Amino acid sequence: MILPVLVYAQEVPNAFNYTGTLKNTCRTDGKPDSNPNSFNQESAEIKNLEKKMLYIRTSGNPDQSGIIEIQKQIDAITKQSVTMPGGYYPGKIYPARINEYTDAIGNFAVLTKNNIKCITTVTEYTGTTAGRIWTVVGYEGNGSVSTPDSLMVLYSTDNGSSWIPYTYIALAGTDKINYGDIDAELIEGGTNKYLHILFGLRANGGTGKWFTAGSSIQLTGTFGGTLWSFAWPGDDATKRYYCPRITSDITAWPTAPWVYIAVSFDSAGATGRVNTQKFVQLNTPNTISPYFTYKANKIYWVSNTETEQNLYTDIAYFQRSFYDSLVISFCGVYDSTKVYFSKMSGNGLLASPVNPGQYMGPIGGSEPNYVKYGGRLSSNGNSNGSIFFIFNQKSPTTDGIKYFRTNNFGDFNAIYQSVIWTASSGVSLPGITGVRNANTHRFGFFFKGVTDSLKYISVNSDGIFLSNSQKMNSIDNATASFAPAIGLRFVLSDSCFALYSSLSQADIWSAPGCSGIVSGIYNNRTPVNYSLKQNYPNPFNPTTNIRYEIPKSEFVKLVIYDVLGREIETLVNEKLSAGTYIAAFNASKYSSGIYFYKMETESFSDTKKMLLIK
């Protein structure tokens, strides 16, 4: 047996990590603002309306139409927001089909298409389908600039080993998805489950207007799905919307969550482009016909003379207080060697002045003069205060991945930071996810142009590594056009899960599980009964895991038999303490066929069948 090993993450000791805080201004170039998004004290009338909305949210069956009407009343009073349904988008949704196959080390083909554009993944946490993994893939329609791109939604019920098509989304006209411009949020806890997908597009074969659209799909009960676009007030052809990111407060409000969206935005200014972020709120996500509340004030903006810059936006939710629950990041402009954060409440106001860090930045870390881009945020959605920010950092000689983290609810005025992971060939953009209501974060990235280079790292809020896989992919070299989709699967002792595309951006592959043999104690929970579980995966090639439980300390024997009943291998033959265990069986020296495994103790005996396919 191999016990799980906890090792401290590689972090920079005593690093210079913070260079200042911006207060009461949204600019990063030191110029005055004409419309700063500062904290606004709420009137008694608005507070009363918010109490009514809170009462609806806490009811057993929230009235979503009532929430919409109250929000419209708030809009009319403040003149700072407008609530309306998603704009019309003329695409279509169809049933989908797919072929499945696997490679030599257990990676599974999810989708075989040319010119993959983007990918994202989410995992269900609740109900009878907890552990089901969903993925959304965007790809070139048929390889022609004159045809629109498409998306496909698939799910896996066996932890990423096989995939079932659910929805095919055909975009309209000649719309093209931007590389990496996709995000999704799973809403569960109500009567049905819903998947809300965001993606960034360009019209006219990828040369026209930049805009953001999305899809809302019902995953349980009667199938239903819609396509919509954001109907930003004051929009025109010169404005540019991209990099949409989504989060929700489902950890705090499991049956009546709200969804929060941040989008990178720029428009024409007096001396160039004005770069900023827009914020929109979805207070009725338990439907396929959502209403959006668009906030008038900008989150951050800065003038410069560049025609275009890529501002990387992300958003995360945490539980602290009503006026301090969202953290939004950006990097890429104005000073690309620094990163910036803002704190907001669930209604789009800045964090109260009693809480520090309305605007935080510029933060340069221990290498304050190196370019930083591709930033992504991660939280656990709970009250542990843990926020991770992972990003690319480029120096004159290296290109790598690094993270900042804080346990202070997104107040990055006190941070820890990792060393930089580098490769001579460069690195991809990073992907990251926080485990809901837990204490761990998962992130991953590629070393460019290298086979078996997908790194998948699990780390807790104190910077302790829980797993560090150095080999997740074996199909060709991985793409560098967008980040791998980092997720998790509900498998004891090996919950690693990632999706990626090959170097030529052809096909999507599932990498379920970290490399190497997984064996040892899962946790210190004392089982109530004896149990021998079905091996996983099954069928398998060449390794599989066998989980078993014993409620008291005694001698355990676990033996593998061939189809003729001959004992071919003994996996366990010792006295064990009460607990849950996983034993690994490597059948590389055996031929394909049916095998049996038998567990025996003084008080229990059970046998199960498994299938080896080479």
C-alpha positions in Angstrom: 0.0 0.0 0.0 1.0 3.6 -0.7 -0.2 6.2 1.7 -1.1 9.6 0.3 1.8 12.0 0.6 1.3 15.7 1.4 4.1 18.0 0.2 4.4 21.7 0.5 3.9 23.6 -2.8 6.8 25.4 -4.3 6.2 28.9 -3.0 8.5 31.9 -2.9 9.5 32.7 0.7 9.5 36.3 2.0 8.7 37.6 -1.5 8.0 41.2 -2.3 4.4 40.8 -3.4 2.3 43.9 -3.2 2.9 47.4 -4.5 -0.2 49.5 -3.7 -4.0 49.9 -3.5 -6.2 52.0 -5.7 -9.1 53.6 -3.8 -12.1 55.4 -5.2 -11.0 55.3 -8.7 -11.3 52.8 -11.5 -8.3 53.9 -13.6 -4.9 52.4 -13.6 -3.2 55.3 -15.4 -3.7 57.9 -12.6 -6.2 60.0 -14.6 -9.5 61.3 -13.1 -12.7 59.4 -13.8 -15.9 61.0 -15.0 -18.1 58.1 -13.8 -16.3 56.2 -11.0 -18.0 53.0 -9.8 -17.7 53.9 -6.2 -19.6 52.6 -3.2 -23.1 54.0 -3.0 -25.1 54.0 0.2 -28.4 52.4 -0.4 -31.7 54.3 0.4 -34.2 52.8 2.9 -36.5 52.2 -0.1 -33.9 50.0 -1.9 -33.1 48.2 1.3 -36.8 47.4 1.7 -37.0 46.0 -1.8 -33.9 43.9 -1.3 -35.4 42.4 1.9 -38.5 41.4 -0.2 -36.2 39.8 -2.7 -34.3 38.0 0.1 -37.6 36.7 1.5 -38.5 35.2 -2.0 -35.0 33.6 -2.2 -35.4 31.9 1.2 -38.9 30.5 0.3 -39.2 26.8 -0.5 -40.2 27.5 -4.1 -38.8 30.9 -5.2 -41.0 33.0 -7.5 -38.6 34.0 -10.2 -41.1 36.4 -11.8 -41.4 38.2 -8.4 -37.6 38.6 -8.3 -37.6 40.1 -11.8 -40.3 42.6 -10.9 -38.5 43.7 -7.7 -35.2 44.1 -9.6 -37.0 46.3 -12.2 -38.2 48.5 -9.3 -34.6 48.9 -8.1 -33.5 49.7 -11.6 -36.1 52.5 -11.8 -35.0 54.0 -8.6 -31.2 53.9 -9.0 -31.0 54.4 -12.7 -27.8 52.3 -12.6 -29.1 49.0 -14.1 -31.6 47.7 -16.5 -33.3 44.2 -16.5 -34.4 42.4 -19.6 -34.5 39.0 -21.2 -31.5 37.7 -23.2 -31.4 39.2 -26.7 -32.5 37.2 -29.7 -29.9 35.0 -31.4 -30.9 33.0 -34.5 -28.9 29.9 -33.9 -30.5 26.4 -33.4 -30.2 23.4 -31.0 -30.3 19.8 -32.3 -29.7 16.3 -30.9 -26.1 15.2 -31.2 -24.1 12.0 -32.1 -20.5 10.9 -31.4 -18.1 8.0 -31.8 -15.9 6.9 -28.9 -12.5 5.3 -28.6 -9.5 5.2 -26.3 -5.7 5.3 -26.6 -3.0 3.3 -25.0 -2.8 4.8 -21.6 -6.5 5.4 -20.9 -7.2 8.8 -22.5 -10.7 8.7 -24.2 -11.8 10.5 -27.3 -14.7 12.9 -26.5 -15.1 14.6 -29.9 -13.3 14.0 -33.2 -13.4 17.3 -35.0 -11.0 19.5 -36.8 -10.1 23.0 -35.6 -11.3 22.9 -32.0 -11.8 26.5 -30.7 -12.6 26.1 -27.0 -13.6 23.7 -24.2 -15.0 23.9 -20.7 -16.2 21.4 -18.1 -18.4 21.2 -15.0 -19.3 18.4 -12.6 -22.6 17.8 -10.8 -22.4 17.8 -7.0 -26.0 16.9 -5.9 -28.8 14.5 -6.4 -28.8 11.0 -7.9 -26.6 12.1 -10.8 -23.9 13.6 -8.5 -20.5 13.0 -10.2 -21.8 13.3 -13.8 -19.4 15.4 -15.8 -20.5 17.8 -18.5 -18.3 19.3 -21.2 -19.0 22.0 -23.9 -16.8 22.1 -27.0 -16.7 24.8 -29.6 -15.3 24.0 -33.1 -15.2 25.2 -36.7 -18.4 24.4 -38.5 -17.0 22.6 -41.5 -13.6 24.3 -41.9 -15.0 27.1 -44.0 -14.8 30.8 -43.1 -18.2 31.3 -44.8 -20.0 28.9 -42.4 -20.7 29.4 -38.7 -19.0 27.6 -35.9 -20.8 25.0 -33.7 -20.8 23.8 -30.1 -21.5 20.4 -28.7 -22.6 19.5 -25.1 -21.7 16.0 -23.9 -21.8 14.2 -20.5 -20.1 11.2 -18.9 -21.6 9.0 -16.2 -18.5 6.9 -15.7 -16.0 9.6 -14.6 -14.8 10.6 -18.1 -14.3 7.2 -19.7 -17.2 7.3 -22.2 -19.3 10.2 -23.4 -22.9 10.7 -24.4 -24.0 13.5 -26.7 -26.7 15.8 -25.4 -26.9 18.9 -27.4 -25.6 20.2 -30.7 -25.7 24.0 -31.1 -25.4 25.6 -34.5 -24.4 29.2 -34.6 -25.9 31.6 -37.1 -24.7 33.4 -40.2 -20.9 33.3 -40.4 -20.3 33.8 -36.7 -17.0 32.5 -35.3 -16.1 31.6 -31.8 -13.0 33.2 -30.3 -10.3 30.8 -29.3 -10.7 30.0 -25.6 -13.7 32.2 -25.2 -16.1 29.9 -23.3 -17.3 29.4 -19.7 -20.2 27.5 -18.1 -22.0 27.3 -14.7 -24.1 24.4 -13.5 -27.2 25.3 -11.5 -28.6 22.5 -9.3 -30.5 22.1 -6.2 -34.0 23.2 -7.5 -36.6 21.0 -9.2 -34.4 20.7 -12.3 -30.7 21.3 -13.2 -29.6 23.9 -15.7 -26.4 24.5 -17.6 -25.7 28.2 -18.6 -23.0 28.5 -21.3 -21.2 31.7 -22.3 -19.0 32.2 -25.4 -17.4 35.1 -27.3 -18.0 35.5 -31.0 -17.1 37.6 -34.0 -19.4 38.1 -37.0 -18.6 38.1 -40.7 -16.3 35.0 -40.6 -14.3 36.3 -37.7 -13.6 39.8 -39.0 -16.7 41.6 -37.9 -18.2 42.8 -34.6 -17.0 41.2 -31.3 -20.0 40.2 -29.1 -21.0 37.6 -26.5 -23.8 35.1 -26.5 -24.9 32.0 -24.6 -27.2 29.1 -24.2 -29.3 27.9 -21.3 -30.1 24.2 -21.3 -32.3 22.1 -19.0 -30.5 18.9 -18.0 -33.2 17.0 -16.1 -36.9 16.4 -16.7 -38.2 17.5 -20.1 -35.4 18.6 -22.4 -35.3 22.3 -23.3 -32.7 24.8 -24.5 -32.4 28.3 -25.8 -29.8 30.5 -27.4 -29.5 34.2 -26.6 -27.1 37.1 -26.9 -26.3 39.9 -24.4 -28.3 43.0 -25.2 -25.9 45.6 -23.7 -27.6 49.0 -23.3 -25.9 51.5 -25.6 -24.2 48.9 -27.7 -23.0 49.7 -31.2 -20.7 48.2 -33.9 -17.6 49.9 -32.6 -17.7 48.3 -29.1 -15.9 45.0 -28.4 -17.1 42.4 -25.9 -15.1 39.3 -25.3 -13.7 36.9 -22.6 -17.0 36.2 -20.8 -16.7 34.6 -17.4 -19.4 33.2 -15.1 -19.8 32.2 -11.4 -22.7 31.7 -9.0 -23.5 31.8 -5.2 -24.9 28.2 -5.3 -22.9 27.2 -2.3 -24.8 29.8 -0.2 -28.1 29.5 -2.0 -28.4 25.9 -3.3 -32.1 26.2 -4.2 -32.2 29.9 -5.2 -28.8 30.8 -6.6 -27.9 34.0 -8.5 -25.4 34.0 -11.3 -22.7 36.7 -11.9 -21.0 37.5 -15.2 -18.0 39.7 -16.0 -17.0 40.5 -19.6 -13.9 42.3 -21.1 -15.0 45.3 -23.0 -13.4 48.2 -25.0 -14.8 51.1 -27.0 -13.4 54.1 -28.9 -11.9 56.9 -26.7 -10.5 60.3 -27.4 -6.9 58.9 -27.9 -7.4 55.2 -28.6 -9.4 52.4 -27.0 -11.0 52.6 -23.6 -10.4 49.2 -22.0 -12.8 48.1 -19.2 -15.0 45.3 -17.9 -18.8 45.0 -17.8 -20.9 43.3 -15.1 -24.3 41.6 -15.6 -26.4 39.7 -13.0 -28.7 36.7 -13.6 -31.2 36.5 -10.7 -33.3 33.7 -12.3 -31.0 30.9 -13.4 -33.5 28.1 -12.7 -35.0 28.5 -16.2 -34.0 28.3 -19.9 -35.4 31.8 -20.5 -33.2 34.0 -18.2 -33.5 37.7 -17.5 -30.3 39.7 -17.1 -29.7 42.8 -15.0 -27.1 44.9 -16.8 -25.1 47.2 -14.6 -24.4 50.7 -16.0 -21.2 51.4 -14.2 -17.9 50.0 -15.4 -15.8 47.8 -13.2 -12.4 49.0 -14.4 -11.2 51.0 -17.3 -8.2 52.7 -18.7 -7.4 54.9 -21.8 -4.4 54.2 -24.0 -3.3 54.7 -27.5 -3.4 51.0 -28.6 -6.0 50.0 -31.1 -6.7 46.7 -29.3 -5.4 44.9 -26.2 -6.5 41.6 -24.7 -7.8 42.2 -21.3 -8.1 38.8 -19.4 -11.1 38.9 -17.1 -12.4 36.4 -14.5 -14.8 36.4 -11.6 -15.3 34.2 -8.5 -17.8 34.1 -5.6 -17.1 33.5 -1.9 -19.1 33.7 1.3 -18.3 36.7 3.5 -21.0 39.3 3.6 -23.6 40.8 1.2 -21.4 43.7 0.4 -18.3 41.6 0.0 -18.8 38.4 -2.0 -17.3 38.8 -5.5 -13.8 39.2 -6.6 -13.0 40.2 -10.2 -9.5 40.1 -11.8 -8.0 41.5 -14.9 -4.5 41.6 -16.5 -3.2 42.6 -19.9 -3.8 46.3 -19.7 -2.8 49.1 -18.9 0.5 48.0 -17.3 0.8 44.4 -18.5 3.5 43.6 -15.9 0.9 44.0 -13.1 -2.5 42.4 -12.2 -5.5 44.0 -10.6 -8.5 42.9 -8.6 -11.8 44.5 -7.5 -14.3 43.5 -4.8 -18.0 43.7 -5.4 -21.3 42.8 -3.7 -23.9 40.6 -5.2 -25.8 43.6 -6.5 -22.9 45.0 -8.4 -21.8 47.7 -5.8 -18.2 47.9 -4.7 -17.3 46.4 -1.4 -18.2 48.6 1.6 -15.4 51.0 2.6 -15.2 49.2 6.0 -13.7 46.3 4.1 -10.3 46.9 2.5 -9.4 46.4 -1.1 -12.2 47.8 -3.3 -9.5 48.1 -5.9 -6.2 46.2 -5.5 -3.2 46.7 -7.7 -0.9 47.0 -9.3 0.4 43.7 -8.0 3.6 42.5 -9.6 4.7 39.8 -7.2 8.4 38.8 -6.8 9.0 39.6 -10.5 7.2 43.0 -10.8 8.7 43.7 -14.3 7.6 40.6 -16.1 4.6 40.5 -18.3 1.5 38.8 -16.9 -1.5 37.6 -18.9 -4.1 34.8 -19.1 -5.2 35.2 -15.4 -7.9 32.9 -14.0 -9.6 32.9 -10.5 -10.7 30.1 -8.3 -12.6 29.9 -5.0 -14.4 27.2 -3.1 -17.6 29.3 -2.9 -17.6 28.9 0.9 -16.4 31.0 3.9 -12.8 29.7 4.0 -11.5 32.8 2.4 -9.3 30.9 -0.1 -8.8 32.6 -3.5 -6.3 31.4 -6.1 -5.2 33.5 -9.1 -3.2 31.6 -11.7 -1.6 33.3 -14.7 1.1 33.2 -17.4 4.3 35.1 -16.7 6.7 36.0 -19.5 10.3 37.3 -19.0 12.9 38.0 -21.7 14.1 34.4 -21.4 11.3 32.3 -20.0 7.6 31.7 -20.3 5.8 30.0 -17.4 2.9 29.6 -15.1 2.6 31.1 -11.6 -0.1 31.6 -9.0 -0.9 34.2 -6.3 -3.2 33.0 -3.4 -4.8 34.6 -0.4 -6.8 33.3 2.5 -8.2 36.8 3.1 -11.4 36.6 1.0 -9.9 38.0 -2.2 -8.0 40.8 -0.5 -4.8 40.4 -2.3 -3.0 43.0 -0.1 -1.5 39.9 1.6 -0.5 37.1 -0.8 1.4 34.0 -1.1 2.9 33.1 -4.5 4.4 30.1 -6.2 7.6 29.7 -8.0 7.3 29.7 -11.8 6.8 26.5 -13.8 8.7 27.0 -17.1 9.5 25.0 -20.2 12.0 25.8 -23.0 9.2 25.4 -25.5 6.8 27.7 -23.6 3.6 26.9 -21.8 -0.1 27.1 -22.6 -2.7 29.3 -20.9 -3.7 27.8 -17.5 -7.1 26.3 -16.4 -8.3 26.2 -12.9 -11.3 25.1 -10.8 -12.1 25.2 -7.1 -13.8 22.2 -5.4 -17.2 23.4 -4.2 -17.6 23.8 -0.4 -14.1 22.2 0.1 -10.6 23.4 0.7 -8.8 22.5 -2.6 -8.1 24.0 -6.0 -7.1 22.2 -9.2 -5.1 23.8 -12.0 -3.4 22.6 -15.1 -1.4 23.6 -18.1 0.7 22.3 -21.0 4.4 22.5 -21.8 4.1 23.4 -25.5 5.2 20.9 -28.2 5.9 18.1 -25.7 4.0 14.8 -25.5 2.8 13.7 -22.1 3.1 17.3 -20.9 -0.3 18.1 -19.3 0.3 19.0 -15.7 -2.5 18.6 -13.3 -2.0 19.9 -9.8 -4.3 19.8 -6.7 -3.4 22.1 -3.9 -5.2 23.1 -0.7 -5.7 26.6 0.6 -2.5 26.5 2.7 -0.3 25.8 -0.4 0.1 22.0 0.3 0.2 19.8 -2.8 -2.3 16.9 -2.7 -1.4 15.6 -6.1 1.0 16.5 -8.9 0.5 14.6 -12.1 3.2 14.9 -14.7 1.6 12.7 -17.4 -2.1 13.2 -18.3 -2.0 13.1 -22.1 -0.4 10.8 -24.7 -2.2 11.7 -27.9 0.2 13.9 -29.9 1.4 17.2 -28.5 -1.3 19.3 -26.9 -2.7 22.5 -28.4 -1.3 25.9 -27.3 -4.3 27.9 -28.7 -6.3 27.6 -25.4 -6.1 26.2 -21.9 -7.0 22.6 -21.0 -10.3 22.3 -19.3 -9.6 21.4 -15.6 -12.3 19.6 -13.7 -12.7 16.8 -11.2 -14.3 13.4 -11.0 -15.9 11.6 -8.0 -13.4 8.8 -7.7 -11.8 7.8 -4.4 -8.1 8.7 -4.2 -7.9 9.8 -7.8 -10.3 12.6 -8.6 -8.0 14.1 -11.3 -9.8 15.0 -14.5 -8.9 17.2 -17.5 -9.9 17.7 -21.2 -7.6 18.8 -23.9 -7.1 19.1 -27.7 -4.1 17.9 -29.7 -1.5 20.2 -31.1 -3.3 20.6 -34.4 -6.5 21.6 -32.5 -8.1 18.4 -33.8 -10.3 16.3 -31.5 -11.0 16.6 -27.8 -9.5 14.0 -25.4 -10.5 13.1 -21.8 -7.8 12.3 -19.3 -9.6 10.7 -16.4 -7.2 10.1 -13.5 -3.7 11.0 -12.6 -0.9 8.8 -14.0 0.6 6.1 -11.9 -0.8 3.3 -9.7 -3.2 4.5 -7.2 -3.2 2.4 -4.0 -3.6 3.0 -0.3 -5.9 4.3 2.4 -8.5 6.8 1.1 -9.4 8.4 4.5 -9.8 7.6 8.1 -13.5 7.1 8.1 -14.6 3.9 9.8 -16.9 1.9 7.6 -20.1 0.5 9.1 -20.1 -2.7 7.0 -17.8 -4.9 5.0 -17.8 -4.1 1.3 -16.1 -5.1 -1.9 -16.8 -2.6 -4.7 -16.8 -3.2 -8.4 -13.4 -2.4 -9.9 -12.9 0.8 -11.8 -12.4 1.2 -14.7 -14.2 -1.9 -16.0 -13.4 -3.0 -18.7 -9.8 -2.0 -18.2 -6.4 -2.0 -19.9 -4.0 -2.6 -18.2 -4.6 -1.3 -14.7 -7.7 -1.1 -12.6 -8.5 -0.1 -9.0 -10.4 -2.3 -6.4 -12.0 -0.5 -3.4 -12.9 -2.4 -0.3 -14.0 -1.6 3.3 -13.6 -3.3 6.6 -15.4 -2.1 9.8 -12.8 -3.6 12.2 -9.2 -4.6 12.4 -8.5 -8.1 11.0 -6.6 -10.1 8.4 -7.6 -9.4 4.8 -6.8 -11.4 1.7 -7.5 -10.1 -1.9 -6.7 -12.5 -4.7 -7.1 -12.4 -8.5 -8.3 -15.5 -10.4 -8.4 -16.4 -14.1 -11.5 -17.8 -15.7 -10.4 -21.3 -14.9 -10.3 -20.5 -11.2 -6.5 -20.4 -10.9 -5.0 -18.0 -8.5 -2.8 -15.7 -10.5 -2.0 -12.8 -8.2 -2.4 -11.8 -4.5 -2.9 -8.1 -4.0 -3.5 -8.0 -0.2 -2.5 -10.6 2.4 -2.1 -8.8 5.8 -3.8 -7.6 8.9 -5.3 -4.1 8.3 -7.0 -1.6 10.6 -10.6 -0.6 10.0 -11.0 1.7 7.1 -11.5 2.1 3.3 -8.8 0.9 1.0 -8.0 0.8 -2.7 -5.7 -1.8 -4.3 -4.4 -1.6 -7.8 -4.2 -4.5 -10.2 -1.8 -4.3 -13.2 -2.7 -6.9 -15.8 0.0 -5.9 -18.4 1.4 -9.5 -18.4 -2.0 -11.1 -18.8 -4.1 -11.7 -21.9 -7.5 -10.3 -22.6 -10.5 -12.0 -20.9 -12.6 -12.4 -17.8 -11.0 -12.4 -14.4 -12.3 -12.6 -10.9 -11.2 -11.0 -7.6 -12.1 -12.3 -4.2 -11.8 -10.7 -0.8 -11.8 -12.8 2.3 -11.6 -12.0 6.0 -12.5 -14.0 9.2 -16.1 -12.6 8.9 -16.6 -11.8 5.3 -16.2 -13.1 1.7 -17.2 -11.7 -1.7 -16.2 -12.3 -5.3 -16.7 -10.0 -8.4 -16.0 -10.3 -12.1 -13.9 -7.9 -14.3 -13.0 -7.7 -17.9 -9.5 -7.0 -19.4 -9.5 -5.8 -23.0 -6.3 -5.2 -24.8 
